[in-house]
Amino acid sequence: MKKTKYLTIFTIVNLTLILHSTVFAQTAMVNDTISGAITLKQAVEYALRNQPAVRQASIDEQINERDIRIGLSGWLPQLNSSGLYNYYFKGQPQAGSSGANIPSNAGSIRNLSTIGLTASQAIYNADVLLAAKASKYSREYYKENTISSQISVVSDVSKAFFDVLLSQKQLDITNEDITRLQRSLKDATNRYQAGVSDKTDYKQATIALNNSVATRKATEESIKSKTAYLKQIMGVGGNKPIALAYDSTRYEQEAAIDTNQTLDVNNRIEYRLLQSNKALKSLNINYYLYGYLPSVSAVGSYNYAYFAHDFDNLYKNAYPTGYVGLTLNIPIFQGTKRLQNLAKARLQVERADLDIINTTNAINTEYVQALAGYKSNYTSYKLVRENVDLAKDVYKVVSLQYREGVKTYLDVIVAQSDLRTAELNYYNALFQLLASRIDLQKALGTLPVQ
């Protein structure tokens, strides 16, 4: 009754824990949603939690941890149990032939059975020693690999986020342009009907309006495409809607960065990955270099042997045997295999050094290009920002003068085009500056992933 009671309690507790963990996991999945207009920070945080590449890197890190434990398990005692049963239809077992100590008075034996337990403990072994030394560097490598995936996601999501915002602002500008053109078309039509101007004005207004409507349609479709890409790299399901929040003041404040920072290649995750990879390869040199050392293990065994002529009497008497000792394995000659592996390991380290040199040069080039791009975009941004207010003032004056008959409609079209171009150039410059800032941070190795 007590066993049944305890078993019932144990079952209930286990079911409770399983249900609790399941509900918690489902709740976490439900809560990890996006609603309303999201900021860039929210988009990046969501991507770091849900982007498949980041999750795969995290799983790779966990797999490596299991590999480390598998390798280190060789330091733990190894226990094995074995048993056998033989029926001798001709002759009988000889003493020691089956690891059994057959008594001299056993008589005619037809049935033999043994049950035993063997144990071994590695004292020195090159394989487990390598696993112990490599664990530190492999953990660093896979941790850095996860960080590398996170950096790529932050960079890609940020740029895609800005790309969608840029297209949305372009759509807003086009809608404002269409509103102005509709008003101009109405004015031109009224002036033509009043005999003040010929039909050329309202035809030109119609052409400009049609062009803007076509541009609006193209921009709307472009937003759908760019939003789909943003959702993809964020890890958002295809059917989930997404809306972006725009804060021009904040983006303008965050666009500036200190261009006097010096490049330190140690901050780049690519460089650190190569360093960890080289450290892992360097361990192989010592592994093969000291491969001639013997492997030593402590061993022990304890067995029970059973003998009988008839099977019914087989397990009536047991004859135990046991021993403890040391095993020594000395590699004398392996057909130059160890020497060839040693030479190969040294070449792999030499190749890793060349990878580091090549990557260092590439990082320097990337930094120079990113810095040049940022400075160029920053200058463009500072200049075109003033053009928007100037273009608005010009358009207001020209539009008023056109209504009073001072300016021609061609002047109005030019002013409208200048205003639209100035607004587009401003947003282009702002978002290009933000994108180039990300490139510069990535080149410096300072792009935050948290």
QUIQUIRA-V258401 format. One line per field, one symbol per residue. ss: DSSP state (h for helix, s for strand, l for the rest). phi: phi as a letter, one per 20 degrees, with the letter a starting at -180 (. if undefined). burial: I if it has 24 or more other C-alpha atoms within 12 Angstrom, else O. Layout:
ss: ???
phi: ???
burial: ???
This chain:
ss: lhhhhhhhhhhhhhhhhhhhhhhhhhhhhhhlllllsslhhhhhhhhhhhlhhhhhhhhhhhhhhhhhhhhhhhhllsssssssssslllllllllllllllllllllllsssssssssssssslhhhhhhhhhhhhhhhhhhhhhhhhhhhhhhhhhhhhhhhhhhhhhhhhhhhhhhhhhhhhhhhhhhhhllllllhhhhhhhhhhhhhhhhhhhhhhhhhhhhhhhhhhhllllllllsslllhhhhhhhllllllllllhhhlhhhhhhhhhhhhhhhhhhhhhlllllssssssssssssssllhhhlllllssssssssssslllllllhhhhhhhhhhhhhhhhhhhhhhhhhhhhhhhhhhhhhhhhhhhhhhhhhhhhhhhhhhhhhhhhhhhlllllhhhhhhhhhhhhhhhhhhhhhhhhhhhhhhhhhhhhllllll
phi: .ffffffffffffffffffffffffffffffeccbmeeefffffffffecfgfffffffgfffffffffffffffegddcdbbbbcdeebmbfefnfdmdefffefmfdddcbccbcdcbcfebbfffffffffgffffffffffffffffffffffffffffffffffffffffffffffffffffffffffenfcefffffffffffffffffffffffffffffffffffeneffeefbcdeccffffffefebfeefefcfffefffffffffffffffffffffdffffecbecbbbcddccafdffefeecdcfcbbcacdcddfebcmmgffffffffffffffffffffffffffffffffffffffffffffffffffffffffffffffffffenedefffffffffffffffffffgffffffffffffffffmdffdc
burial: OOOOOOOOOOOOOOOOOOOOOOOOOOOOOOOOIIOOOOIIOIIIIIIIIIIIIIIOIIOIIOOIIOOIOOOIOIIOOOOOOOOOOOOOOOOOIOOOOIIIIIOOOOOOIIIIIIIIOIIIIIOIIIIIIIIIIIIOIIIIIIIIIIIIIIIIIIIIIIIIIIIIIIIIIIIIIIIIIIOIIIOIIOIIIOIOOOOOOOOOIIIIIIOIIOOIIOOIOOIIOOIOOIIIIIIIIIIIOOOOOIIIIOOOOOIIOOIIIOIOOOIOIOIIIIIIIIIIIIIIIIIIIIIIOIIOOOOOIIIIIIIIIIIIIOOOOIOOOOIOOOOOOOOOOOOOOOOOOIOOOIOOIIOOIOOIOOOIOOIIOOIIOIIOOIIOIIIOIIOIIOOIIOIIOOIIOIIOOIIOOIIOOOOIIOIIIOIIIIIIIIIIIIIIIIIIIIIIIIIIIIIIIIIOIO
